Amino acid sequence: MTWFKQVFGFNESTYSETQKRFKVEAEQLLTDSDPPRSFHVGTLSVPSLEELRAQVAALSRPEGTQLTLRTVIADAYALHTWPEWRATIMLAGVAAKVLAGDEESKAA
């Protein structure tokens, strides 16, 4: 079984055929599979370090909680299937490519 079928419940096909089997409603990605699956989705943002610092400074932390950061070296595709990572935010190496691409477009 491919990682794609394991995660989404159906085999990946051509881009257009695969795209037809997904739809987004509110902040949910829904699959046309048996059984149907849903995933929480959000928007990719690429804030500057200054913007991140301002956002963190504005946060209030509920008493008794602690933010935990870890570096994990693993297959990013596999991480999406790990139950213990279900409610986490992952930043994979591909994000570095997005950032590099953004910098390249600014330099042009």
Long-range contacts (C-beta under 8 A, 24 or more apart in sequence): 3-77, 3-78, 3-81, 6-81, 7-77, 7-80, 7-81, 8-33, 8-37, 9-33, 9-34, 9-35, 9-36, 9-37, 44-98, 46-98, 46-99, 46-102
